[in-house]
Amino acid sequence: MRDSRSFQEYSVADTTFTTPGEDRFFEDYVPNSIHEFGPVEANQDELNSFVSYFDSQNFPTESDLTDKAAIESSAANERSHEGAMMRLLTDYYLPDAGKLSFAEIDEIHWVRPISPGDKLILRVTVSESMPMRSNYEPDRGIVISCIEVQNQNRTVVMSARMKTILYCLPG
């Protein structure tokens, strides 16, 4: 599931899902249910690699600095939050791609920077779950989720809102 360059995984899942991702449909996303995944560790080499690869602005990396504050303030640090969030969402929260019709993430807020050694936890609360009221796509439902990425101290470092359109159970 993970390649050798991904965030280091430790343990996964405090969730109310009763089915694995490959068997999950719209009906499995129950309003007010809370799902937690992680922690994953953000290590120095991965943050530096992410910053240098994805941010063409010439931000200094940790190896260039005596103070880690400069890397924490880079725009790429915010993107590394998103990378960790998306990895956990796709690996553990969202159903297999064949059951996902659409996903949209908005209202993204980067509350605090992450630092090497931080252990990140994804906390997802299903806020709404409603069937589509369309003759065009009656086999789908909309799920709205509130997402938090927290560090090892349970401090929120990023939050977002996600809307997904999922396929319903067949039949």
URGIUR-V972938 format. One line per field, one symbol per residue. ss: DSSP state (H for helix, E for strand, - for the rest). A space follows every 50 residues. Layout:
ss: ???
This chain:
ss: -------EE----E------HHH--HHH-----EEEEEEEE--HHHHHHH HHHH-------HHH----HHHH--HHHHHHHHHHHHHHHHHHH---HHHE EEEEEEEEEE--------EEEEEEEEEEEEE--------EEEEEEEEEEE -----EEEEEEEEEEEE----
